[in-house]
Amino acid sequence: MIGKDGLAGLVVSAASLVLFGLTLTLQENPLVPIGPGFYPRIVLALTAALGLALAVADLLAPRKPAAAMQTAGARPHYAAVAIQFGLFGLYVIAMPTLGFRIATFLYVAAANAILDPPRRPAQWLRVLALALATALASWFVFEHYLSVLMPRGRWTDF
């Protein structure tokens, strides 16, 4: 019998495949070697495959009795999911004003600090280092390797 994880994996796979199909209708530009659907197709295909892998893993996983699951595990933290969605919304809103690099740095730092709150100065350094590395690496890959211009901030022009 399929559980919640397996069902979620199937829903994610189905949604990804529907969106993948929609990318096939995007108009190609003959002047650009890579069309507008290239990168979304990569992400959606990977998402569909991972959703399917989650469903298969859920089907193959041994089942525990319901009473043992209630006493053994921690309660779901639904507020954390809502907070992360809100944080991502702020990231999207801040990007035109602050630019890709600064907005990404702030988003990754905040998301990391919310998911695993730092308790010592060394952990704060880890948060800042991860945010800086993520912002710079993603900017470098997109701007220099893939030749995709990332948004510059109206306030910073950076």
C-alpha positions, 0 to 999 in steps of 0.5 A: 500500500502506498503511503503519504510520501508515495502519494506526494511523489506521484502527485509531484511526478504528474504535475512535473510531467504536465508542465514538461509537456507545456514547455514543448509548446514554447516558441523557439527563436532561431537566433538563440541556440538554446530555446526557452524550454531547455532549462525548465525541461531539465528541472521538470524531468529531474523533479518527475524522476525524483518524485517517482523515486520517492513513490517507489521507495515508499512502496518498497519501505517496510511498514510500521504499525500506526501506534509505533509511528505515533510514539516514535516520531516527531510531529510535523512542523507545518509552520516551517513550510509556510515560513519557507514559502513566505521567505521565498516570496520575499526573495522574489519581491526583493530581487528586482530591488536588490539584484540577484546576488544580494537577494540570493545571499539574504535568502539562503542565509535566512532560510538556513538560519530558520531551518537550523538556527545557529547557536554559536558564532561558528555556526553563524559563520557557516550560515554566512559562508554557505550563503556567500558561496551559493550566491556567487556560485549560482551567479557565476554559473548562470552569467559566465557559463550559461550566458544568462543575465541575472537581474541587477538591483535598482538600488544597488546596480549589482 
